[in-house]
């Protein structure tokens, strides 16, 4: 899931979490459900590039509910010591 391009993940998404910071795409995968987070506001964009890979992947979880909105996920990452969580390959 870590290398899944936004275009491909969006096509498979069961749920899409969107706010001004990014998108969280919830997918079913091996062992449960995952949220793939694409944080695009840091790059001055209004949407992720179709070929962009996720900045952060959370999961697996037993159900598709309970994943954070992108802004809340970014805050959680910072609060837990992830100061450089943006995908450096961009």
C-alpha positions in Angstrom: 0.0 0.0 0.0 2.9 2.3 0.7 3.7 2.7 -3.0 0.1 2.9 -4.3 -0.3 6.0 -6.5 -3.2 8.3 -5.7 -5.0 7.5 -9.0 -5.0 3.8 -8.2 -5.9 4.2 -4.5 -8.7 6.6 -5.3 -10.3 4.0 -7.7 -10.2 1.4 -4.9 -11.2 3.7 -2.0 -14.2 2.7 0.1 -14.2 6.1 1.8 -12.5 9.4 1.1 -11.6 11.8 3.9 -10.9 15.3 2.5 -10.1 18.6 4.1 -7.8 21.6 3.4 -4.7 19.7 4.2 -5.0 16.6 2.1 -6.9 13.4 1.5 -7.2 10.1 3.4 -8.3 7.2 1.2 -9.6 4.2 3.1 -9.1 0.9 1.4 -9.4 -2.8 2.3 -6.2 -4.7 2.1 -4.4 -7.7 3.5 -5.3 -8.0 7.2 -7.9 -5.2 7.4 -8.5 -1.6 6.4 -5.9 1.1 5.7 -5.9 4.8 5.4 -3.5 6.3 2.8 -2.8 9.9 3.5 -1.8 12.3 0.8 -0.9 15.7 2.3 -0.9 18.2 -0.7 -1.4 21.6 1.0 2.3 21.7 2.0 3.1 21.8 -1.7 0.7 24.7 -2.5 -1.7 22.4 -4.4 -5.5 22.0 -4.2 -5.4 18.2 -5.0 -2.8 15.4 -5.0 -0.9 14.6 -8.2 -2.4 11.4 -9.7 1.0 9.6 -9.5 1.8 10.7 -5.9 2.4 8.0 -3.4 1.1 8.3 0.2 2.9 10.5 2.7 1.6 8.2 5.5 -0.2 4.9 5.8 -2.2 3.9 8.8 -3.5 0.4 9.5 -4.5 -2.3 9.4 -7.7 -1.9 11.4 -10.6 -4.3 11.7 -13.2 -1.9 10.3 -13.1 1.1 7.9 -14.4 3.5 10.6 -12.3 5.6 13.0 -9.5 6.9 10.7 -8.6 10.5 11.3 -9.3 13.4 8.9 -6.1 14.5 7.2 -5.6 17.6 9.3 -6.1 15.6 12.5 -3.7 12.9 11.3 -1.0 15.6 10.5 -1.4 17.0 14.0 -1.2 13.5 15.6 2.0 12.8 13.6 3.6 16.1 14.9 2.4 15.5 18.5 4.0 12.1 18.4 7.4 13.2 17.2 7.1 12.8 13.4 8.5 16.1 12.4 9.4 14.9 8.8 6.5 12.8 7.7 6.0 14.3 4.2 7.1 11.9 1.5 10.6 13.2 0.5 10.4 11.8 -3.0 8.2 14.7 -4.2 
